[in-house]
Amino acid sequence: MKYLMIITAEDERYMRGEVQLDFFSSHPWEGLFVDVVKGNTFEELYGDGNYEGLFYQLYETDTGHRIGCGIFDPDAPKEEIREWETKV
């Protein structure tokens, strides 16, 4: 697989009002682990959209380079993969 994505969700700090969702968008590794998704294309990573609205970290598996992170939606990771593939 070319790409690996770690999916996380907000933790109890959000429920207590200590942080906002944008905190987890900028720091997804601070959230609660949900899943690891692997694929060769964005479409494989996106699957049926179950994780849309959660947070992600996207890695290229050959080098381990983190390509991007943020809120998982149908646009941001797709664009990050497109940009990464034009660089390599």
N, CA, C and O atoms as CSV, one atom per row, in Angstrom:
chain,resi,resn,atom,element,x,y,z
A,1,MET,N,N,0.821,-1.183,0.000
A,1,MET,CA,C,0.000,0.000,0.000
A,1,MET,C,C,0.871,1.254,0.000
A,1,MET,O,O,1.901,1.304,0.672
A,2,LYS,N,N,0.456,2.249,-0.745
A,2,LYS,CA,C,1.231,3.485,-0.857
A,2,LYS,C,C,0.989,4.445,0.300
A,2,LYS,O,O,1.884,5.201,0.679
A,3,TYR,N,N,-0.213,4.421,0.861
A,3,TYR,CA,C,-0.574,5.406,1.880
A,3,TYR,C,C,-1.185,4.742,3.108
A,3,TYR,O,O,-1.843,3.705,3.030
A,4,LEU,N,N,-0.942,5.378,4.229
A,4,LEU,CA,C,-1.506,4.940,5.501
A,4,LEU,C,C,-2.085,6.175,6.186
A,4,LEU,O,O,-1.450,7.228,6.239
A,5,MET,N,N,-3.284,6.028,6.700
A,5,MET,CA,C,-3.934,7.141,7.357
A,5,MET,C,C,-4.377,6.705,8.753
A,5,MET,O,O,-5.062,5.696,8.916
A,6,ILE,N,N,-3.974,7.477,9.745
A,6,ILE,CA,C,-4.393,7.243,11.123
A,6,ILE,C,C,-5.588,8.152,11.393
A,6,ILE,O,O,-5.510,9.367,11.213
A,7,ILE,N,N,-6.689,7.553,11.826
A,7,ILE,CA,C,-7.921,8.291,12.097
A,7,ILE,C,C,-8.075,8.445,13.604
A,7,ILE,O,O,-7.925,7.481,14.355
A,8,THR,N,N,-8.378,9.676,14.042
A,8,THR,CA,C,-8.604,9.947,15.455
A,8,THR,C,C,-9.888,10.764,15.627
A,8,THR,O,O,-10.442,11.298,14.666
A,9,ALA,N,N,-10.342,10.844,16.879
A,9,ALA,CA,C,-11.535,11.633,17.223
A,9,ALA,C,C,-11.206,12.507,18.424
A,9,ALA,O,O,-10.203,12.295,19.107
A,10,GLU,N,N,-12.053,13.482,18.671
A,10,GLU,CA,C,-11.850,14.352,19.824
A,10,GLU,C,C,-11.940,13.532,21.115
A,10,GLU,O,O,-12.588,12.486,21.157
A,11,ASP,N,N,-11.281,14.025,22.160
A,11,ASP,CA,C,-11.323,13.337,23.453
A,11,ASP,C,C,-12.148,14.142,24.455
A,11,ASP,O,O,-12.821,15.106,24.089
A,12,GLU,N,N,-12.086,13.740,25.704
A,12,GLU,CA,C,-12.905,14.349,26.749
A,12,GLU,C,C,-12.614,15.839,26.962
A,12,GLU,O,O,-13.457,16.551,27.509
A,13,ARG,N,N,-11.449,16.322,26.546
A,13,ARG,CA,C,-11.147,17.748,26.680
A,13,ARG,C,C,-12.128,18.599,25.882
A,13,ARG,O,O,-12.481,19.702,26.301
A,14,TYR,N,N,-12.567,18.090,24.738
A,14,TYR,CA,C,-13.556,18.813,23.940
A,14,TYR,C,C,-14.893,18.864,24.673
A,14,TYR,O,O,-15.537,19.912,24.722
A,15,MET,N,N,-15.305,17.744,25.237
A,15,MET,CA,C,-16.581,17.684,25.952
A,15,MET,C,C,-16.588,18.598,27.177
A,15,MET,O,O,-17.633,19.135,27.546
A,16,ARG,N,N,-15.441,18.773,27.798
A,16,ARG,CA,C,-15.323,19.652,28.970
A,16,ARG,C,C,-15.134,21.117,28.568
A,16,ARG,O,O,-15.107,21.992,29.433
A,17,GLY,N,N,-15.005,21.389,27.284
A,17,GLY,CA,C,-14.840,22.756,26.803
A,17,GLY,C,C,-13.427,23.293,26.937
A,17,GLY,O,O,-13.215,24.501,26.838
A,18,GLU,N,N,-12.452,22.411,27.163
A,18,GLU,CA,C,-11.063,22.840,27.324
A,18,GLU,C,C,-10.391,23.167,25.999
A,18,GLU,O,O,-9.502,24.017,25.944
A,19,VAL,N,N,-10.809,22.499,24.938
A,19,VAL,CA,C,-10.272,22.748,23.596
A,19,VAL,C,C,-11.424,22.719,22.596
A,19,VAL,O,O,-12.481,22.146,22.859
A,20,GLN,N,N,-11.196,23.350,21.440
A,20,GLN,CA,C,-12.171,23.343,20.353
A,20,GLN,C,C,-11.775,22.285,19.327
A,20,GLN,O,O,-10.677,21.733,19.389
A,21,LEU,N,N,-12.665,22.009,18.394
A,21,LEU,CA,C,-12.371,21.000,17.383
A,21,LEU,C,C,-11.176,21.376,16.523
A,21,LEU,O,O,-10.465,20.491,16.047
A,22,ASP,N,N,-10.933,22.664,16.309
A,22,ASP,CA,C,-9.786,23.055,15.501
A,22,ASP,C,C,-8.469,22.634,16.143
A,22,ASP,O,O,-7.466,22.485,15.445
A,23,PHE,N,N,-8.455,22.440,17.460
A,23,PHE,CA,C,-7.263,21.918,18.132
A,23,PHE,C,C,-6.932,20.532,17.593
A,23,PHE,O,O,-5.774,20.247,17.289
A,24,PHE,N,N,-7.932,19.670,17.473
A,24,PHE,CA,C,-7.701,18.311,16.984
A,24,PHE,C,C,-7.425,18.288,15.484
A,24,PHE,O,O,-6.755,17.384,14.986
A,25,SER,N,N,-7.937,19.274,14.773
A,25,SER,CA,C,-7.621,19.388,13.355
A,25,SER,C,C,-6.138,19.687,13.166
A,25,SER,O,O,-5.498,19.137,12.270
A,26,SER,N,N,-5.598,20.554,14.006
A,26,SER,CA,C,-4.180,20.917,13.929
A,26,SER,C,C,-3.268,19.927,14.629
A,26,SER,O,O,-2.078,19.859,14.320
A,27,HIS,N,N,-3.802,19.161,15.560
A,27,HIS,CA,C,-3.023,18.202,16.364
A,27,HIS,C,C,-3.775,16.869,16.454
A,27,HIS,O,O,-4.147,16.460,17.554
A,28,PRO,N,N,-4.008,16.183,15.333
A,28,PRO,CA,C,-4.823,14.968,15.381
A,28,PRO,C,C,-4.229,13.862,16.253
A,28,PRO,O,O,-4.960,12.993,16.728
A,29,TRP,N,N,-2.924,13.883,16.465
A,29,TRP,CA,C,-2.272,12.880,17.311
A,29,TRP,C,C,-2.675,13.043,18.776
A,29,TRP,O,O,-2.414,12.156,19.588
A,30,GLU,N,N,-3.305,14.160,19.120
A,30,GLU,CA,C,-3.779,14.403,20.488
A,30,GLU,C,C,-5.125,13.735,20.745
A,30,GLU,O,O,-5.538,13.607,21.898
A,31,GLY,N,N,-5.812,13.309,19.693
A,31,GLY,CA,C,-7.143,12.734,19.842
A,31,GLY,C,C,-7.116,11.257,20.174
A,31,GLY,O,O,-6.056,10.659,20.354
A,32,LEU,N,N,-8.302,10.686,20.252
A,32,LEU,CA,C,-8.467,9.269,20.532
A,32,LEU,C,C,-8.314,8.452,19.251
A,32,LEU,O,O,-8.895,8.789,18.219
A,33,PHE,N,N,-7.541,7.393,19.324
A,33,PHE,CA,C,-7.335,6.515,18.169
A,33,PHE,C,C,-8.660,5.868,17.769
A,33,PHE,O,O,-9.405,5.371,18.614
A,34,VAL,N,N,-8.939,5.885,16.452
A,34,VAL,CA,C,-10.140,5.260,15.919
A,34,VAL,C,C,-9.780,4.094,15.003
A,34,VAL,O,O,-10.317,2.997,15.159
A,35,ASP,N,N,-8.870,4.321,14.041
A,35,ASP,CA,C,-8.580,3.283,13.053
A,35,ASP,C,C,-7.331,3.643,12.259
A,35,ASP,O,O,-6.852,4.777,12.296
A,36,VAL,N,N,-6.822,2.659,11.549
A,36,VAL,CA,C,-5.766,2.845,10.552
A,36,VAL,C,C,-6.344,2.373,9.230
A,36,VAL,O,O,-6.891,1.274,9.138
A,37,VAL,N,N,-6.220,3.209,8.206
A,37,VAL,CA,C,-6.740,2.897,6.878
A,37,VAL,C,C,-5.565,2.903,5.915
A,37,VAL,O,O,-4.727,3.804,5.951
A,38,LYS,N,N,-5.508,1.891,5.050
A,38,LYS,CA,C,-4.426,1.789,4.061
A,38,LYS,C,C,-5.018,1.761,2.665
A,38,LYS,O,O,-6.118,1.252,2.450
A,39,GLY,N,N,-4.262,2.322,1.705
A,39,GLY,CA,C,-4.726,2.297,0.321
A,39,GLY,C,C,-3.689,2.851,-0.621
A,39,GLY,O,O,-2.708,3.466,-0.203
A,40,ASN,N,N,-3.919,2.626,-1.906
A,40,ASN,CA,C,-3.032,3.126,-2.952
A,40,ASN,C,C,-3.529,4.428,-3.563
A,40,ASN,O,O,-2.777,5.122,-4.247
A,41,THR,N,N,-4.786,4.759,-3.320
A,41,THR,CA,C,-5.381,5.982,-3.860
A,41,THR,C,C,-6.242,6.626,-2.774
A,41,THR,O,O,-6.565,6.000,-1.764
A,42,PHE,N,N,-6.605,7.878,-3.000
A,42,PHE,CA,C,-7.496,8.536,-2.056
A,42,PHE,C,C,-8.833,7.808,-1.984
A,42,PHE,O,O,-9.408,7.668,-0.904
A,43,GLU,N,N,-9.325,7.347,-3.122
A,43,GLU,CA,C,-10.609,6.663,-3.148
A,43,GLU,C,C,-10.590,5.430,-2.251
A,43,GLU,O,O,-11.577,5.142,-1.575
A,44,GLU,N,N,-9.478,4.700,-2.239
A,44,GLU,CA,C,-9.365,3.539,-1.351
A,44,GLU,C,C,-9.330,3.978,0.106
A,44,GLU,O,O,-9.921,3.322,0.963
A,45,LEU,N,N,-8.645,5.080,0.394
A,45,LEU,CA,C,-8.582,5.579,1.767
A,45,LEU,C,C,-9.940,6.100,2.230
A,45,LEU,O,O,-10.344,5.879,3.372
A,46,TYR,N,N,-10.632,6.785,1.341
A,46,TYR,CA,C,-11.912,7.397,1.691
A,46,TYR,C,C,-12.986,6.344,1.934
A,46,TYR,O,O,-13.854,6.516,2.790
A,47,GLY,N,N,-12.920,5.252,1.174
A,47,GLY,CA,C,-13.888,4.168,1.343
A,47,GLY,C,C,-15.318,4.653,1.200
A,47,GLY,O,O,-15.663,5.318,0.224
A,48,ASP,N,N,-16.142,4.320,2.173
A,48,ASP,CA,C,-17.550,4.714,2.122
A,48,ASP,C,C,-17.829,5.994,2.904
A,48,ASP,O,O,-18.987,6.342,3.138
A,49,GLY,N,N,-16.773,6.692,3.306
A,49,GLY,CA,C,-16.937,7.981,3.976
A,49,GLY,C,C,-17.280,7.902,5.450
A,49,GLY,O,O,-17.677,8.901,6.050
A,50,ASN,N,N,-17.131,6.714,6.048
A,50,ASN,CA,C,-17.477,6.544,7.464
A,50,ASN,C,C,-16.708,7.476,8.395
A,50,ASN,O,O,-17.217,7.844,9.454
A,51,TYR,N,N,-15.503,7.856,8.022
A,51,TYR,CA,C,-14.665,8.659,8.912
A,51,TYR,C,C,-14.706,10.150,8.596
A,51,TYR,O,O,-13.969,10.932,9.197
A,52,GLU,N,N,-15.551,10.543,7.666
A,52,GLU,CA,C,-15.645,11.957,7.313
A,52,GLU,C,C,-16.014,12.776,8.553
A,52,GLU,O,O,-16.924,12.414,9.299
A,53,GLY,N,N,-15.301,13.880,8.760
A,53,GLY,CA,C,-15.532,14.729,9.917
A,53,GLY,C,C,-14.632,14.419,11.098
A,53,GLY,O,O,-14.548,15.205,12.042
A,54,LEU,N,N,-13.951,13.264,11.051
A,54,LEU,CA,C,-12.967,12.942,12.085
A,54,LEU,C,C,-11.627,13.548,11.670
A,54,LEU,O,O,-11.573,14.339,10.728
A,55,PHE,N,N,-10.574,13.194,12.344
A,55,PHE,CA,C,-9.257,13.789,12.097
A,55,PHE,C,C,-8.309,12.725,11.563
A,55,PHE,O,O,-8.466,11.538,11.848
A,56,TYR,N,N,-7.331,13.158,10.791
A,56,TYR,CA,C,-6.432,12.191,10.151
A,56,TYR,C,C,-4.999,12.689,10.143
A,56,TYR,O,O,-4.718,13.883,10.245
A,57,GLN,N,N,-4.103,11.713,10.019
A,57,GLN,CA,C,-2.702,11.948,9.671
A,57,GLN,C,C,-2.434,11.030,8.493
A,57,GLN,O,O,-2.690,9.828,8.570
A,58,LEU,N,N,-1.923,11.581,7.409
A,58,LEU,CA,C,-1.699,10.825,6.177
A,58,LEU,C,C,-0.208,10.649,5.951
A,58,LEU,O,O,0.545,11.623,5.940
A,59,TYR,N,N,0.217,9.405,5.771
A,59,TYR,CA,C,1.627,9.073,5.569
A,59,TYR,C,C,1.818,8.340,4.256
A,59,TYR,O,O,0.951,7.584,3.819
A,60,GLU,N,N,2.966,8.574,3.631
A,60,GLU,CA,C,3.415,7.805,2.477
A,60,GLU,C,C,4.232,6.665,3.063
A,60,GLU,O,O,5.165,6.908,3.829
A,61,THR,N,N,3.901,5.430,2.722
A,61,THR,CA,C,4.472,4.284,3.436
A,61,THR,C,C,5.912,3.952,3.065
A,61,THR,O,O,6.627,3.394,3.897
A,62,ASP,N,N,6.368,4.265,1.865
A,62,ASP,CA,C,7.746,3.925,1.497
A,62,ASP,C,C,8.770,4.702,2.319
A,62,ASP,O,O,9.781,4.144,2.745
A,63,THR,N,N,8.510,5.982,2.541
A,63,THR,CA,C,9.471,6.826,3.259
A,63,THR,C,C,9.053,7.125,4.692
A,63,THR,O,O,9.879,7.529,5.511
A,64,GLY,N,N,7.766,6.929,4.998
A,64,GLY,CA,C,7.254,7.290,6.308
A,64,GLY,C,C,6.973,8.776,6.439
A,64,GLY,O,O,6.666,9.254,7.531
A,65,HIS,N,N,7.075,9.509,5.342
A,65,HIS,CA,C,6.860,10.955,5.353
A,65,HIS,C,C,5.379,11.258,5.605
A,65,HIS,O,O,4.500,10.694,4.953
A,66,ARG,N,N,5.117,12.156,6.558
A,66,ARG,CA,C,3.738,12.588,6.766
A,66,ARG,C,C,3.401,13.614,5.696
A,66,ARG,O,O,4.056,14.650,5.581
A,67,ILE,N,N,2.382,13.316,4.926
A,67,ILE,CA,C,1.966,14.174,3.820
A,67,ILE,C,C,1.042,15.277,4.315
A,67,ILE,O,O,1.094,16.400,3.814
A,68,GLY,N,N,0.215,14.975,5.275
A,68,GLY,CA,C,-0.716,15.975,5.756
A,68,GLY,C,C,-1.520,15.488,6.934
A,68,GLY,O,O,-1.442,14.327,7.336
A,69,CYS,N,N,-2.300,16.410,7.480
A,69,CYS,CA,C,-3.186,16.071,8.591
A,69,CYS,C,C,-4.290,17.118,8.655
A,69,CYS,O,O,-4.161,18.202,8.085
A,70,GLY,N,N,-5.359,16.794,9.340
A,70,GLY,CA,C,-6.467,17.735,9.480
A,70,GLY,C,C,-7.778,17.031,9.675
A,70,GLY,O,O,-7.836,15.935,10.232
A,71,ILE,N,N,-8.843,17.675,9.209
A,71,ILE,CA,C,-10.180,17.081,9.260
A,71,ILE,C,C,-10.368,16.236,8.011
A,71,ILE,O,O,-10.110,16.691,6.897
A,72,PHE,N,N,-10.813,15.018,8.203
A,72,PHE,CA,C,-10.997,14.101,7.082
A,72,PHE,C,C,-12.269,14.468,6.322
A,72,PHE,O,O,-13.382,14.338,6.830
A,73,ASP,N,N,-12.068,14.928,5.095
A,73,ASP,CA,C,-13.163,15.275,4.206
A,73,ASP,C,C,-12.799,14.819,2.806
A,73,ASP,O,O,-11.685,14.339,2.601
A,74,PRO,N,N,-13.685,14.949,1.842
A,74,PRO,CA,C,-13.363,14.455,0.509
A,74,PRO,C,C,-12.416,15.334,-0.293
A,74,PRO,O,O,-12.141,15.024,-1.452
A,75,ASP,N,N,-11.907,16.421,0.282
A,75,ASP,CA,C,-11.057,17.321,-0.491
A,75,ASP,C,C,-9.610,17.380,-0.017
A,75,ASP,O,O,-8.700,17.166,-0.818
A,76,ALA,N,N,-9.373,17.662,1.250
A,76,ALA,CA,C,-8.015,17.924,1.732
A,76,ALA,C,C,-7.046,16.763,1.501
A,76,ALA,O,O,-6.004,16.981,0.882
A,77,PRO,N,N,-7.330,15.548,1.960
A,77,PRO,CA,C,-6.367,14.466,1.721
A,77,PRO,C,C,-6.174,14.167,0.236
A,77,PRO,O,O,-5.080,13.797,-0.192
A,78,LYS,N,N,-7.224,14.326,-0.533
A,78,LYS,CA,C,-7.123,14.087,-1.981
A,78,LYS,C,C,-6.127,15.061,-2.603
A,78,LYS,O,O,-5.293,14.666,-3.418
A,79,GLU,N,N,-6.214,16.334,-2.219
A,79,GLU,CA,C,-5.302,17.352,-2.730
A,79,GLU,C,C,-3.874,17.100,-2.242
A,79,GLU,O,O,-2.921,17.289,-2.999
A,80,GLU,N,N,-3.718,16.677,-0.987
A,80,GLU,CA,C,-2.382,16.390,-0.455
A,80,GLU,C,C,-1.717,15.245,-1.207
A,80,GLU,O,O,-0.519,15.297,-1.485
A,81,ILE,N,N,-2.476,14.226,-1.534
A,81,ILE,CA,C,-1.937,13.101,-2.312
A,81,ILE,C,C,-1.555,13.574,-3.711
A,81,ILE,O,O,-0.491,13.218,-4.218
A,82,ARG,N,N,-2.414,14.372,-4.336
A,82,ARG,CA,C,-2.116,14.884,-5.681
A,82,ARG,C,C,-0.821,15.692,-5.671
A,82,ARG,O,O,0.031,15.512,-6.542
A,83,GLU,N,N,-0.672,16.579,-4.691
A,83,GLU,CA,C,0.554,17.384,-4.596
A,83,GLU,C,C,1.771,16.506,-4.337
A,83,GLU,O,O,2.826,16.722,-4.932
A,84,TRP,N,N,1.636,15.524,-3.460
A,84,TRP,CA,C,2.757,14.638,-3.148
A,84,TRP,C,C,3.196,13.874,-4.388
A,84,TRP,O,O,4.392,13.753,-4.652
A,85,GLU,N,N,2.242,13.358,-5.149
A,85,GLU,CA,C,2.573,12.562,-6.331
A,85,GLU,C,C,3.204,13.404,-7.431
A,85,GLU,O,O,3.929,12.861,-8.265
A,86,THR,N,N,2.956,14.704,-7.462
A,86,THR,CA,C,3.621,15.538,-8.466
A,86,THR,C,C,5.073,15.849,-8.057
A,86,THR,O,O,5.894,16.198,-8.906
A,87,LYS,N,N,5.385,15.724,-6.766
A,87,LYS,CA,C,6.744,15.993,-6.275
A,87,LYS,C,C,7.679,14.807,-6.460
A,87,LYS,O,O,8.877,14.987,-6.679
A,88,VAL,N,N,7.136,13.589,-6.373
A,88,VAL,CA,C,7.992,12.398,-6.429
A,88,VAL,C,C,8.040,11.794,-7.801
A,88,VAL,O,O,8.718,10.788,-8.009
